[in-house]
Amino acid sequence: MPLALLALAVSAFGIGTTEFVMMGLLPNVADDLGTSVPTAGYLVSAYAIGVVLGAPLLTGLGSRVPRKKMLLLLMALFTIGNLASALAPDFGWLLAGRVLAGLPHGAFFGVGAVVAARLVAESRQARAVATMFLGLTVANIVGVPAATLLGQHLGWRATFLVVAAIGLTAMAALARLVPRIPVEAHQDVRRELRALGNRQVLLGLLTAVFGFAGVFAVYSYLSAMTTKAMGFGESSVTIVLALFGIGMTLGALAAGPLTDRALRPTLYGSLGALAVVLVAFPFTVHVQWAALVMVVLLGGVGFMTTTPLQMLVMNKAKDAPTLASASNHSAFNLANAGGAWLGGVAIAAGWGWTSPAFVGAVLAVLGLAIAATAGYLDHTKPVRRPFQPVRRLRTEPSRRTGPQPRGPRARRPIPARPALEDEGGHRTPPVTATPAESTR
């Protein structure tokens, strides 16, 4: 694998850390800024809003910018957003900083996935994209727990200062390792928008919204489930989150080669396995060792859906994949917000702390149904052939031309070729040949 993928993975590590660390820092932020934990929860939604808005906006504005330069600009914006969050004087400024940090998220992964696929042979493109996503999964193993501990001991502002430093490191790696990739001659905003309107692309985005929402319906409340349902102490929350990250990493490692071999079966299998794990989760959560195993499985099968979905929208968008690829991350963040909201509704209704798992299972089944429908429509799509006029055969009687050979070895005359008549009624005259001509 090219070293440029390492630079993309480092960037993904920083993005993944800042995206998920806020879930562990909400009590600290609420105490420091004098607000409630539910109100501080808007900081998670603010980042998601930034991703949803920034993916199409920044991708469109940068459609004519060379890929490497675009990656550097997006990572610079990410760094500024985290620095603004660290220096925010009050809750409103922190909210704005979170939106600013989220703006480049979708566009970076959209452009980065296209760059990763361009760096390797076609048969290894899914593995290259999965390698970039490994930075995101490793962030949940190392970055998020470490940043949470840092925020708890040195204050939440220190966390965002460290993430800003990671952003600067990623910019240096991108500048040094990623080769220059020129803008394609056909690349423009209108072409990207037309590709986004492809039916298969839209169905892929819907699959991401519903299928991945099943993961976030549980993950958003995993910290509370650890203490209230699994029976662990508060100090074990970081361990449980790290186990979820290990599952995500294993899922990403498995998804790459599987997607290269069979894209749609990998997508169907991961969504089906996700639904099964979510249904089983509430029945095993009260046995601590089984609960930890289910957390790893949830992260694994949940994140296994990301690579096939990313490759699906890129393939169906054909020669204008950047906006579709970026929009896929908008879909993932809509899944984040929607899954968290529906899981919270189930808890507020008094159905118990594990009820979001059942909600997630329903969402995963809906995602699988959409994916299967897209596969069926793609399989039954009629093949369009270029128009050709219908030519009707019209047989003419054979004619003998010239003297005929005599004797036992005499050759039979070759009949004239049939005359052809097209839809306009124009005839092609019959062609005859003598035995002598046919032997030339």
N, C-alpha and C positions, 0 to 999 in steps of 0.2 A: 504494500500500500504506500502511496506517495506521502512524504512528510507534510505536504500541504493539508492533509486530512487531520494531522495533529493540531495544526493551528486552528482549524475549524472546530475541533473537539474542545480545545482550551476555551474558545469563545463560547461554545455551547455550555461549558461548565459554569462560566460566570453568569450566563443568562439563566440557567436552571437554578443556581444558588439564589439569585435575587428574586426569582419568581416564587419559590416555595418557602423561603426563610421567614416571610412575614407571618405565616401561619403559626410558627413557634414563638414569634416575638410580640404577638398581639397584647398579652398582659403587660409586658414591659413598656410598650408604646403607650398604652392606655393610661398607666400610672404616671408616666413622665409628662404626658401632655394634658392630663386632667380630663380624660374622657372615659367612656365605658368600653368594655371589650366588644359588644355588638357594634358600636359605632366605629371602633378601630377596625372592625372587619371590613368596612368599606374600602380600606387600603388594598385588600386582596382584589376586590371588584374593580378598583381604579386601575390596577395593573392590567387586568383582563380587558378593560375598555380600551386602554392604550394599544394593546395588541390587535384588537378587532379593528380599530380605526387606522392604525398605522400600517397594517399589512397591505391593503390595497392602495392607500394614499402614497406611501413612500415607494412602493414598487412601481406605481405609475409614474411618479415624478422622476425616478431613477432609471426608467426604461432604456434611455440612450446613454447611460453612464457605464463605462467598462466595469466588469464584474468585480475585479479586485478593488478598484477605487470605491465602488458601492459598498463592499464589505467593510472597508476602513471607515467610511463615513457613518455607517450604521453603528459600528462599534464605538465610534467617538460619541455619537448621540446617547448610546447606552451608558457610557462612562459619565457623561455630563448629568444624566438623569439620576444616577446613583449618588453622585457628588452633591447634587441639589437636595436629595433626600436626606443625606447625612447632615447638611447644614440648615435644614428647614427649621425656622423659628417657632412655628406653630402647626396645628393639625392641617389647616388649609394648604399651607405650602408643602407639607409632606404629601398630601393627596395629589397635588400638582406634580411633584417630583416622581411619584409612582406612575402617573400617567405618562410622563416624559420618558421614564425608563422602559415602559412597556411598548412605546411606539415602534422602536426598531426590531422588536422580537420576531414578529411574523415575517417581516421583509428579510431579516438576516437569514432565518432558516429557509425561506423560499429561495433566495439567491444562493445560499450556501449549499443547498441540496442540488441545485443545478450545476454549480461548480464541482461538487464532489462527484457527480455522475460524469462530468466531462473529463475528469482526471484519469479514469480507468476505462478498461474495455467494456463493451456493452454487457457481456456476460457477468460482470462483477459490479455493476452499478448499484444494485440494492445493498450489497455489502459495504460499498463506499458510503452511501447515505447512512446506513446503520452505524458505521464507525463515527461519523460526525455526531449522531445522536447519543453515542456512548458518553460524550461529555455531559449531556443532560442527565443521564442516569447516574453517572459517578457523582454528580452534584448532590444527588439525593442520598448517596452513601457517605460521602465525606463532607461536601460543602455545606449542606443544610444543617446537619447535626453540629459541625464545628462552628458555623456562623451563629447558630442558636446559643451554644455555650458561650461564645464570645460576647454576644449581646446581653446575655444574662449576667455576666461578670463585669464587663467593661462598658455596658450601655449599648442600646440599639444603634446609635450613631456610628459606633466603631465598626459594626457589621457592614454598613453601607460604604464606609471608607475603604474597607478591605475589598469589597466587591468592585469599587471603582479602580483600585489598584490592579485587580484581576483584569479589568477591562483594558487598562493600559498595557499589561503584559500580552493580552490577546492581540492588540493592535500591532505590537512589535512582531509577534509571531506571524501574523497575516502579511505584514509588509515584507518579511524576510522569506517566507516559505511558499506563499501562494504565487503561482506564475501569472503573468499577464494574460487575461482572456479577453480578446476584443469583442465588441458588441456585434452581434449578427446583423447582417444587412437588412434582414426582414423584421428586426425587433422594433416594435413601436407599441404605443398604448392601445391603439385601436385593434391591432392584431391580438394583443393579450386579452382584451375585453371580449373579443369574439371567441377566443379559446375558452374563456371562463363560462361562456354561455353553452358550451357543449353539454348535452344531457348526461353523459357518463361522468363528467367532471362534477356537475351539480349533485348527482346521486352519491358520488364519492364524498363530497363535503357533508351531505346529510348523514351519511354513514358515520363520519367522524363525530358529528354533533351528538347523535343519539348513542352510538356505541361507546364512545369514550366518556360520555356523561355518566355511564354506569360505574366507571372507575372513580370519578371524582365525587360521586354520591357517598362513597365510603371514605375515600382518602381525606376529604375535607374534615371529617369527624373522627379520624383515626386516633388522634391524641386523646379525645374524650373517651372513646371506646377502650383505650388501653387502661385507663384508670377506673372507669365505671362499669365495664362489662368483662374485661379480661382479668381484672383483679391485680394488676401491677401497680407499683408505686409511680409517683410522678417522675422520678429519676430514670425510669425505664422508657419514657416516651422517645428519647433520642435513639435508643436501641431499636425500638419498633420501627421508627421512621427509617433507620439505616437498613433494617431487614427488607422493608418495602423497596428501598433503593437497590439492594442486591437483586431482588426479583426483577426490577426494571432492567438492570444491566444484563441479567441472564436472558430475559426476553428479547432485548435488542440484539444480543449476540446470536440467538437462534433465528431471529426474524430475517437477518440479512441473507444467508445462504438459502433458507427456505423460500424467500420471496424471489430470489434469482431463479429458483427451480420451478416454482408454481405459485404465481402471485395470488390469484383468486382463492385457491384452496387454502393457502396460508391465512388469508383474511377470514374466510368462513370458519376455519378451525379455531382461530384465536378468539373470535367473537362468541362462538359456541362454548368454548372452554371458559371464557369470562362469565357467561351466564351461569354455567354449572358451579363455578367457584363461588359466585355471589349468593346463589341459593344455599350452598352448603355452609357458608360463612357463619350465619347466626347459630347453627346447630353445633359448631365446634368451638366457638369463641370462649366458652366457659371452661374449657380444658386448655391450660396455658400453653403447653407444648404444641397442641394441635392448632391453637390460635396463631402462634408464631409461624407455623408451616403455612397456614392459609394466607397470612400477610405476604409471605414470599411469593406464593402462587398467584395472589391477586396482582402484585406488581409485575410478575412475569408475563401472564397471559394478557394483562391490560396493555402493557407497553408493546407487546408483540404485534398489536394492531397498527402501530404508527408507521412502520416502514412500508408494509403493503399499501396502506392508504396513501402515503406520500408518493410512492412509485406509480400508483394507479392514476392519480390526478395528473402527474407529470407526463405519463405515457399518453393519456387521452387528450391532453392539451397539445400534444405533438410538438410543433416547432415554436410554440409560444408558451412554455411551461412555467415561467417565473411567477406570474401573478396567481396562477392556479396553485402553485406550490406554496406561496405565501398565504393565500386565502385558506389553505388547509390548516394553518396554525391559528388563524382566526376562528375556524371551526372548532379546533381543540379548546380554545379559550372560551368559546360559547358553551362548550361541553363542561368546562370547569365551572363557569357561573351557574349554568342550568342544573347540573348535577348537584352542586352544593345547595342550591335553593330547594330543590325537590327533596333532598335528604333532610334538610332542616324542617321542611313542612311535615315530613313523616315523624320526626322527633317531637315537634311542637304539638302534633295531634295526639301524643301520648302512646305511640306504638312501640316505644322502647328505643334504646340506644343502638340496637343492631338493625332496626327497621330500614335504614338507608340501604342495606344490602339487598333487600327484596326490591326496593325501588330501582336500584342499579341493575338487578337481573332483568326487570321488565325493559329498561332502557337498552340493555345489551341485546335482548331478543329483537327489539324494534330495529336496532342497527343491523343485526344479521338479516332481518327480513328485507331491509332496503338494499343491502349488499347483494342478496340473492336475486332480488328483482332486477338490479342493474346487470348482474351476470347473465340472467335470462334474456334481457333485452339486447345485450351485446352479442349473445350467441345467435339469436334469431334475426339479427339485423340483415336485411337483404343486401346481397352484393350488387353494387351498381356497375353496369358495364357500359362502355361507350356506345352511342347509338350507331347502328349499322343498318342500311337499307335492306329490306327483305328481297331476296332474289329467288324467283320461282323457276324451277326446272321445267323446261318444255322440250320434250323429246321430238327430234326431227327424224324422218326416215333416212336410212343410210343410202349413200350414193357410191357407185363404183366409178372410179375415174381411171382412164388409161387402159392399156391392154392388160388382160389378166393372164397370169402364168398358167400353164397347162401341166398335166401330169400328176402323179401321186403325191409329189412333194409341193404341190401348189399351195400357196398360203391363202388363207381366207382373207377377204378384204376387211380392213379396219373400219368399223362404222364411224360415221361423223359424230363428233362430240355434241352433246345436247346444247341447243341454243338457250341462252339465258335472257330472262325478261325481268327488269326491275319494276319498282312500284310506279314509275312514270310511264310504263308501257314501252320503253325503248328496248329493242332486241339486239342482242349480240349475234351476228351471223354464225352459223355452224362452221366448224373447222374440220376439214377432211384431210386424210393422209393416205398415201399409197403404201403398199407393203415395202417398197424400196425405201421410202422416206423414213419409215418406222424403224429401220435397222441402223440408221445413222446415229 
